[in-house]
Amino acid sequence: MKHKAIFLASAAAAALATMAALGQQPAAEAGVKGVTFLGEPVSADDIANGQRLYAETCASCHGINLDGQPNWKRRLDNGRMPAPPHDETGHTWHHADADLFTVTKLGVSAVVADYESDMPAFEGVLTDEEIQAVLAFIKSRWPEKQRTIQTRITTNREGKP
């Protein structure tokens, strides 16, 4: 996490400008308290960087407000599912951190064999630290109840406190 903090420090100003442009709450007001990744606390800088990266790489499908695509529970004509919301109304918080990281980096089929999805793998597009920052931002937007449940799921899956 120390390496990530050094890397993210240079992005703080750009992230704040992006947050203002998006009309969203600054990360410090969005509920940094209780946000962890694999049991490690996440800083406000990590979340701010994640918000900027989310806007650049995820929002076009998952929505600027993390609300997903319309009718996200119904299959598209191509047989695939629309992008789900990443807010508390979706199912993202039902998954352990390691699974969320793997899906983002390697694609859904890395976790669910032979699953075809329109979501690209972000390996080579985002670094591991950037993926963690995006996930931290998403988690920061969940109510405390969902964060608590998701932390418990991660703990049970990972065997970490």
MOPE-V72950 format. One record per residue. N is the residue number from 1. PHI is phi in radians with two decimals (* if undefined). Layout:
N,PHI ; N,PHI
//
This chain:
1,* ; 2,-1.12 ; 3,-1.10 ; 4,-1.15 ; 5,-1.08 ; 6,-1.10 ; 7,-1.09 ; 8,-1.39 ; 9,-1.01 ; 10,-1.23 ; 11,-1.65 ; 12,-1.02 ; 13,-1.10 ; 14,-1.13 ; 15,-1.14 ; 16,-1.10 ; 17,-1.11 ; 18,-1.12 ; 19,-1.04 ; 20,-1.10 ; 21,-1.12 ; 22,-1.43 ; 23,1.25 ; 24,-1.83 ; 25,-1.14 ; 26,-1.05 ; 27,-0.97 ; 28,-1.08 ; 29,-1.57 ; 30,-1.52 ; 31,1.81 ; 32,-1.10 ; 33,-0.94 ; 34,1.49 ; 35,-1.50 ; 36,-2.30 ; 37,-2.39 ; 38,0.88 ; 39,1.47 ; 40,-1.68 ; 41,-1.06 ; 42,-1.95 ; 43,-1.47 ; 44,-1.08 ; 45,-1.12 ; 46,-1.05 ; 47,-1.18 ; 48,-1.08 ; 49,-1.14 ; 50,-1.07 ; 51,-1.12 ; 52,-1.10 ; 53,-1.15 ; 54,-1.02 ; 55,-1.05 ; 56,-1.37 ; 57,-2.10 ; 58,-2.10 ; 59,-1.09 ; 60,-1.09 ; 61,-1.85 ; 62,-1.57 ; 63,1.54 ; 64,-1.08 ; 65,-1.75 ; 66,1.13 ; 67,-1.63 ; 68,1.23 ; 69,-1.53 ; 70,-1.02 ; 71,0.90 ; 72,-1.13 ; 73,-1.63 ; 74,-1.87 ; 75,-1.11 ; 76,-1.37 ; 77,-1.03 ; 78,-1.46 ; 79,1.53 ; 80,-1.61 ; 81,-1.62 ; 82,-1.13 ; 83,-1.15 ; 84,-1.35 ; 85,-1.25 ; 86,-1.86 ; 87,-1.46 ; 88,-1.19 ; 89,-1.43 ; 90,-1.63 ; 91,-1.98 ; 92,-0.98 ; 93,-1.23 ; 94,-1.47 ; 95,-2.01 ; 96,-1.20 ; 97,-0.94 ; 98,-1.08 ; 99,-1.20 ; 100,-1.08 ; 101,-1.10 ; 102,-1.10 ; 103,-1.06 ; 104,-1.18 ; 105,-1.31 ; 106,-1.91 ; 107,1.73 ; 108,-1.06 ; 109,-1.13 ; 110,-1.26 ; 111,-1.90 ; 112,-2.06 ; 113,-0.96 ; 114,1.09 ; 115,-1.49 ; 116,-1.69 ; 117,-2.43 ; 118,-1.41 ; 119,-1.30 ; 120,-1.35 ; 121,-1.38 ; 122,-1.79 ; 123,-1.09 ; 124,1.51 ; 125,-1.80 ; 126,-2.06 ; 127,-1.31 ; 128,-1.00 ; 129,-1.12 ; 130,-1.20 ; 131,-1.08 ; 132,-1.06 ; 133,-1.14 ; 134,-1.07 ; 135,-1.12 ; 136,-1.10 ; 137,-1.06 ; 138,-0.99 ; 139,-1.10 ; 140,-1.16 ; 141,-1.55 ; 142,-1.37 ; 143,-1.09 ; 144,-0.96 ; 145,-1.01 ; 146,-1.18 ; 147,-1.10 ; 148,-1.12 ; 149,-1.11 ; 150,-1.15 ; 151,-1.12 ; 152,-1.11 ; 153,-1.08 ; 154,-1.07 ; 155,-1.05 ; 156,-1.12 ; 157,-1.30 ; 158,-1.61 ; 159,1.28 ; 160,-2.01 ; 161,-1.22
//
